[in-house]
């Protein structure tokens, strides 16, 4: 019998989350998996290293694939460059079995996650303002 990796709680959480919350969950997963890959490298656990490296790369590939360059413009281009950097550095760390190579990638992921958390808060406040009849802060721009 095939093992299910998604539990009902996770399914419900994803189905009831806003796009911003899903994006933050993806960053959380990438950060958590990259830490686990680094731990596998440090302990010489080849299976763990490969498994979590692959999971991290899959998330970053998804983040990159969903960039909207028409809407996002320069920001999307900058994110694409960061994701490309990560997609090069993670396999390099894997090949050299060097978790130190992962540190800049972790730093970028954590900084991007924090930026998205802040952006999600702004969106949440704007939605609440619209729902209560107040004009959006961005309406004049």
Beta strands, then each sheet from edge to edge (+ up, - down):
end
